[in-house]
Amino acid sequence: MTKIAEILARGRSFSFEFFPPRTEKAEENLRQALVELEPLGPSYVSVTYGAGGSTRERTHDIVVDILRNTSMTPMAHLTCCAHTRAELVEVIERYREAGIENILALGGDPPADLDLPPGELHYSAELVDLIREHGDFSVGVAAHPEPHPKSPTRESDRYWTAQKLARADFAITQFFFDARHYFELVESLRSHGVDKPVLPGIMPATSISSIKRMSELQGSEFPTWLAEKLHAVEDDPDAVWRVGVDEATKLGQELLDGGAPGLHFYTLNRSPATREIFIGLGLRQGAA
Ligand SMILES: Cc1cc2nc3c(=O)[nH]c(=O)nc-3n(C[C@H](O)[C@H](O)[C@H](O)COP(=O)(O)OP(=O)(O)OC[C@H]3O[C@@H](n4cnc5c(N)ncnc54)[C@H](O)[C@@H]3O)c2cc1C
């Protein structure tokens, strides 16, 4: 096993994110994506945590399965919301006992239609501390280049992001389509005295409806220029896919050229777009 802090200290990292499936068909998609993406030699892979609860146990099982049965280094996402402190400690200790060394500490977004109890921890920074108290983990946090939608101001979000990143090892960003958002975030964190690695999250816009929905949910701008390019070919799903992949490849290149310490790919449990962008960027196994 390897700690992500050590991987980042060696050079650029290229990571893939997956989510726990809810159906047998979705399970099959995940299995296939893992098998097809493993040969690319990602620096690590991560598995999201359902803040609503129904797939929480699956996150644990998938992360441990990746550790035991693949060559990839896994990271488990974990969220504060709807959990007591004791429940979080139990999850963290189970990971430690299973040999998992990397956790992404998050606030979490519980589904609005579920009447879940409030969590005992209010912010992800508290979870960073709790994880550190219960094991020798490498701990990451989320960063929001276009500030978190619930933040009163951009400056307050930058301030709190700097505070939590100072306690963690690295950050991974929400997706965005304009590299300037990322570079401004990194500059702002530096001005707060924090220069730990911030990995930009890449989400190819391969479906107009889902990217619109996800952008609204996450508070990411869906820029007019990209919407126009996608709508120009909207009757041809393959052409939409191609535009999404090409634009994500250009964005990835711009980020790397500008000094980003790597890229984090939101795979949506599918391999083709991630593979295409990875190859388009000329990345290889071992990646740096
Ligand atoms: C890479 C990545 C992976 C993700 N994975 C998951 C996942 O697996 N499961 C899931 O449910 N969601 C996931 N999310 C979404 C995330 O949970 C949401 O964006 C959530 O609303 C905020 O999470 P956070 O960790 O940024 O929260 P926090 O760091 O707790 O911040 C939330 C808000 O509070 C503010 N804030 C922080 N600390 C303080 C403080 N001390 N006082 C006042 N304000 C403060 C921040 O500025 C921000 O506005 C992910 C997001 C990213 C970018």
PDBQT file of the ligand as one rigid body, heavy atoms in Angstrom, charges set to zero:
ROOT
HETATM    1  C1  LIG A 301     -13.303  15.749  -4.972  1.00  0.00    +0.000 C 
HETATM    2  C2  LIG A 301     -14.684  15.726  -4.359  1.00  0.00    +0.000 A 
HETATM    3  C3  LIG A 301     -15.207  14.517  -3.916  1.00  0.00    +0.000 A 
HETATM    4  C4  LIG A 301     -16.477  14.473  -3.322  1.00  0.00    +0.000 A 
HETATM    5  N1  LIG A 301     -16.963  13.273  -2.881  1.00  0.00    +0.000 NA
HETATM    6  C5  LIG A 301     -18.158  13.217  -2.252  1.00  0.00    +0.000 A 
HETATM    7  C6  LIG A 301     -18.652  11.992  -1.715  1.00  0.00    +0.000 A 
HETATM    8  O1  LIG A 301     -17.999  10.954  -1.803  1.00  0.00    +0.000 OA
HETATM    9  N2  LIG A 301     -19.860  11.993  -1.086  1.00  0.00    +0.000 N 
HETATM   10  C7  LIG A 301     -20.597  13.154  -0.943  1.00  0.00    +0.000 A 
HETATM   11  O2  LIG A 301     -21.682  13.114  -0.351  1.00  0.00    +0.000 OA
HETATM   12  N3  LIG A 301     -20.155  14.340  -1.446  1.00  0.00    +0.000 NA
HETATM   13  C8  LIG A 301     -18.962  14.386  -2.087  1.00  0.00    +0.000 A 
HETATM   14  N4  LIG A 301     -18.486  15.592  -2.573  1.00  0.00    +0.000 N 
HETATM   15  C9  LIG A 301     -19.330  16.793  -2.446  1.00  0.00    +0.000 C 
HETATM   16  C10 LIG A 301     -19.133  17.514  -1.099  1.00  0.00    +0.000 C 
HETATM   17  O3  LIG A 301     -19.508  16.658  -0.029  1.00  0.00    +0.000 OA
HETATM   18  C11 LIG A 301     -20.011  18.763  -1.128  1.00  0.00    +0.000 C 
HETATM   19  O4  LIG A 301     -19.504  19.709  -2.024  1.00  0.00    +0.000 OA
HETATM   20  C12 LIG A 301     -20.308  19.351   0.234  1.00  0.00    +0.000 C 
HETATM   21  O5  LIG A 301     -21.430  20.238   0.121  1.00  0.00    +0.000 OA
HETATM   22  C13 LIG A 301     -19.161  20.180   0.788  1.00  0.00    +0.000 C 
HETATM   23  O6  LIG A 301     -18.138  19.361   1.119  1.00  0.00    +0.000 OA
HETATM   24  P1  LIG A 301     -16.758  19.962   1.702  1.00  0.00    +0.000 P 
HETATM   25  O7  LIG A 301     -15.954  18.808   2.097  1.00  0.00    +0.000 OA
HETATM   26  O8  LIG A 301     -16.193  20.998   0.818  1.00  0.00    +0.000 OA
HETATM   27  O9  LIG A 301     -17.373  20.669   3.041  1.00  0.00    +0.000 OA
HETATM   28  P2  LIG A 301     -16.739  21.612   4.120  1.00  0.00    +0.000 P 
HETATM   29  O10 LIG A 301     -15.265  21.691   4.029  1.00  0.00    +0.000 OA
HETATM   30  O11 LIG A 301     -17.335  21.203   5.414  1.00  0.00    +0.000 OA
HETATM   31  O12 LIG A 301     -17.316  23.050   3.675  1.00  0.00    +0.000 OA
HETATM   32  C14 LIG A 301     -18.704  23.249   3.468  1.00  0.00    +0.000 C 
HETATM   33  C15 LIG A 301     -19.011  24.746   3.487  1.00  0.00    +0.000 C 
HETATM   34  O13 LIG A 301     -18.743  25.275   4.792  1.00  0.00    +0.000 OA
HETATM   35  C16 LIG A 301     -17.770  26.300   4.752  1.00  0.00    +0.000 C 
HETATM   36  N5  LIG A 301     -16.921  26.083   5.928  1.00  0.00    +0.000 N 
HETATM   37  C17 LIG A 301     -15.966  25.121   6.090  1.00  0.00    +0.000 A 
HETATM   38  N6  LIG A 301     -15.463  25.173   7.334  1.00  0.00    +0.000 NA
HETATM   39  C18 LIG A 301     -16.119  26.178   7.982  1.00  0.00    +0.000 A 
HETATM   40  C19 LIG A 301     -16.081  26.714   9.310  1.00  0.00    +0.000 A 
HETATM   41  N7  LIG A 301     -15.237  26.190  10.222  1.00  0.00    +0.000 N 
HETATM   42  N8  LIG A 301     -16.918  27.722   9.626  1.00  0.00    +0.000 NA
HETATM   43  C20 LIG A 301     -17.777  28.229   8.719  1.00  0.00    +0.000 A 
HETATM   44  N9  LIG A 301     -17.870  27.762   7.431  1.00  0.00    +0.000 NA
HETATM   45  C21 LIG A 301     -17.050  26.762   7.079  1.00  0.00    +0.000 A 
HETATM   46  C22 LIG A 301     -17.035  26.120   3.427  1.00  0.00    +0.000 C 
HETATM   47  O14 LIG A 301     -16.527  27.334   2.944  1.00  0.00    +0.000 OA
HETATM   48  C23 LIG A 301     -18.163  25.586   2.541  1.00  0.00    +0.000 C 
HETATM   49  O15 LIG A 301     -18.978  26.650   2.102  1.00  0.00    +0.000 OA
HETATM   50  C24 LIG A 301     -17.237  15.675  -3.187  1.00  0.00    +0.000 A 
HETATM   51  C25 LIG A 301     -16.706  16.889  -3.651  1.00  0.00    +0.000 A 
HETATM   52  C26 LIG A 301     -15.448  16.931  -4.221  1.00  0.00    +0.000 A 
HETATM   53  C27 LIG A 301     -14.897  18.246  -4.710  1.00  0.00    +0.000 C 
ENDROOT
TORSDOF 0
